[in-house]
Amino acid sequence: MISEKKIEFLKQEGRRYIVGTPRSQLKAYQQELLEGSWEEVHEGLEVQLCPTPNGQEPFILCRSAERREKEKAMHERFEMRIEEGLRKLETACSRNRQQPLKIAERVGRLLGRNSRAAGLFTVSVEEVNGRAQLAWSKKEQWRQWAELSEGCYMLRSNVTEWTGPELWEAYIQLTEAEAAFRIQKSDLRIRPIWHQKQERFQAYILVCFLAYVLWKTLGKMCHEVGLGDEPRRLFDELGKIRLVDVILPTRNGKEIKRRCVTRPTQHQAILLQRLGMVLPSRMKITNCSEDFKARPRDAKHLRK
């Protein structure tokens, strides 16, 4: 989404920006990845500023230990899948007469399903004596680059007076603001479709802003009681608690509606206690006729 054309648009009228960059641009900063001067933002995350020749746009290299472990596991998993698939194709070619075109198509689908590690393999399909013959090998140069760049990504900005950690923190704040807009489509299920009036745009932006304020408030509540800064997991867990409406018929034809709350699990009870929240312990009568209130024997029978 971030093209040079869009960057030029952002530069108009002195706009300031911090954006992500395509992963392919990391190649131009291989030396910085090897020998650059890194600054620690917090444990497991380092950044360094890499100014461009014109000095107008600093690039921010970021290296995350958590992200490195995740990408390393993904590369290993996809590499194993590709290797197993290629060995099966080799066995199929050796046992039966296979058409080279069909084998090439199967190789393409295999690499497409595991694209994260597809660059590691060099695969060729040839026709030998009317049979498909498959040959493949691994490129160690690709593996070396993958190991070097795992967990790394790069940001781009035209803000020159900030440090690398400050730019990274500002970028994270922008991603959180963007997440607030996504809340409208996921949690609130409000999509900005066909807004053609100014007041509708303004109303939508207001709802997005309020959602962001609530989200940050809940995140701060979680942080203060030692539950992290991300309330999403808390929502998922407490969202399993249900309200149940119980309808009790009586002999005179009237109905009593009581609302009860499912009993929380031990884990949910701990979360509620940490947040200082108490669920109602008794069922409440939400609909009861005066006729029924005047007949205590029916009520006594119902309690039994």
Residue pairs with C-beta under 8 A, 6 or more apart in sequence:
2 19
2 20
2 21
2 22
2 156
7 17
7 19
7 156
10 17
10 19
10 158
11 158
16 157
16 158
16 159
17 156
17 157
17 158
18 155
18 156
18 157
18 159
18 167
18 170
18 171
18 174
19 155
19 156
19 157
20 153
20 154
20 155
20 156
20 171
21 59
21 153
21 154
21 155
21 156
23 149
23 153
25 59
25 154
26 33
26 61
26 149
26 152
26 153
26 154
27 145
29 36
29 50
29 59
29 61
29 154
30 145
30 148
32 48
32 50
32 61
33 61
33 63
33 148
33 149
33 152
34 148
36 48
36 50
36 61
37 48
38 46
38 47
38 48
38 63
39 46
39 47
39 48
39 163
39 164
39 165
40 46
41 47
41 164
41 165
41 168
41 169
44 64
44 65
44 66
45 62
45 63
45 64
45 65
45 168
46 62
46 63
47 60
47 61
47 62
47 63
47 164
47 165
47 167
47 168
48 60
48 61
48 164
49 58
49 59
49 60
49 61
49 163
49 164
49 167
50 58
50 59
50 60
50 61
51 57
51 58
51 59
52 58
52 59
55 160
56 158
56 160
57 156
57 157
57 158
58 157
58 159
58 160
58 167
59 154
59 155
59 156
60 154
60 155
60 156
60 157
60 164
60 167
60 168
60 171
61 152
61 154
62 152
62 153
62 154
62 155
62 168
63 151
63 152
64 151
64 152
64 153
65 151
66 151
67 150
67 151
67 153
68 150
68 151
68 152
69 151
70 151
71 150
71 151
72 147
72 150
72 151
74 116
75 116
75 117
75 120
75 146
75 150
78 114
78 115
78 116
78 117
78 118
79 114
79 117
79 120
81 110
81 113
81 114
81 117
82 110
82 111
82 114
82 117
82 118
82 120
82 121
85 110
86 107
86 110
86 121
86 123
86 134
86 136
89 103
89 106
89 107
89 110
89 134
90 134
92 98
92 103
93 103
93 131
93 132
93 133
93 134
97 130
97 131
97 132
98 131
98 132
99 132
100 125
100 126
100 127
100 132
100 133
102 132
103 125
103 132
103 134
104 125
107 123
107 125
107 134
111 118
111 121
111 123
112 118
119 139
119 142
119 146
120 138
120 139
120 142
120 143
120 146
121 136
121 137
121 138
121 139
122 136
122 137
122 138
122 139
123 134
123 135
123 136
124 134
124 135
124 136
125 132
125 133
125 134
125 135
126 132
126 133
126 135
127 133
155 167
155 168
155 171
157 167
157 171
159 167
159 170
162 170
176 212
176 215
176 216
177 212
179 215
180 208
180 209
180 211
180 212
180 215
181 208
183 208
183 211
183 212
183 215
184 190
184 191
184 192
184 204
184 207
184 208
184 211
185 191
187 211
188 207
188 211
190 204
190 207
192 204
195 201
195 204
215 231
218 231
218 234
219 229
219 230
219 231
221 231
221 275
222 228
222 229
222 230
222 231
222 234
222 275
223 229
225 274
225 275
225 276
226 274
227 234
227 271
227 274
227 275
234 271
237 267
237 268
237 271
238 268
238 271
238 272
240 265
240 268
241 261
241 262
241 264
241 268
241 279
242 261
242 262
243 259
243 260
243 261
243 262
244 259
244 260
244 261
244 262
245 257
245 258
245 259
245 286
246 257
246 258
246 259
246 260
246 283
247 255
247 256
247 257
248 255
248 256
248 257
248 258
248 302
249 255
250 256
250 292
250 298
250 302
251 298
251 301
252 291
252 292
252 295
252 298
254 288
254 289
254 291
254 292
255 287
256 285
256 287
256 288
256 292
256 302
257 285
257 286
257 287
258 283
258 284
258 285
258 286
259 283
259 284
259 286
260 283
261 279
261 280
264 272
264 279
272 278
272 279
292 298
292 299
293 299
